[in-house]
């Protein structure tokens, strides 16, 4: 059982590295940096406000403004006043960028869905439980690591 757990751990690390490699390639294909790509991933799910993007991405409002300026200049996002409250701004991914993102990620989603068809409902529940717990673990440790004092090296950089 210990060897099986170790193999699962190694495969989890390999999966994280493979996803990282795909995201790096996707960012390059779209002409954006990794943070910008993450923003576009959020916007693919639906429109957002700058404040909500800042919270989800863990960025300051100034960083989000700079990022949105960059993405708008590249034609990836639009800013529009919210119809119910014109003081608020809604950020949307452009249809062109959404189509480009689908060219990148669509085949992965389609192939992944086809591969999932091989699993039973019980197996999918187990996989879902593992993924949910793994994500929560990563988020807890992201918060822990973010709270660590900066190192001398980063302070002198």
C-alpha positions, 0 to 999 in steps of 0.5 A: 500500500505504501508503494501505491501511495508513493506512486500516486504522489509521484503521478500527482507531481507529474500531473502538476508539472504537465499542467504547468507546461501546458499553461506555459505553452498556452500563455505563449500562444496567446502572447500573455504572461501566466497571471494574465492567462489565469485571469483569462481562465477566470473570465472564460467562466463569465464576466467579472469585476476588477475587485472580484478578479483581484480577490480570486487572483490574489492581486492588488487593485493596482496590479489588476488595473495594470493587467487589465490595461495590458489585456485590453491593449492585446484585444483579450478583454473589454471593459464595460459599465455595469448596466445596473450601476454605471460606477462599476465596470464589468470585464469580459473576455473577447469572443476572439480570445475565447475562441483561441482559448478553446482551440488550445484547451478544447481538445484537452477537455474533449479528450479528457471527457472521453477518457472519463467515460471509462470510469464507473460512477463510484470511481468518479466519486473517488477521483472527485474526492481526491481532486477536491482534497488535493486542491484544498491542500494546495490552497491551505499551503499557498496561504501558509507559504504566503504568510512566511517572512520574505527571505534575505535573498528576495529582500535584496533582489 
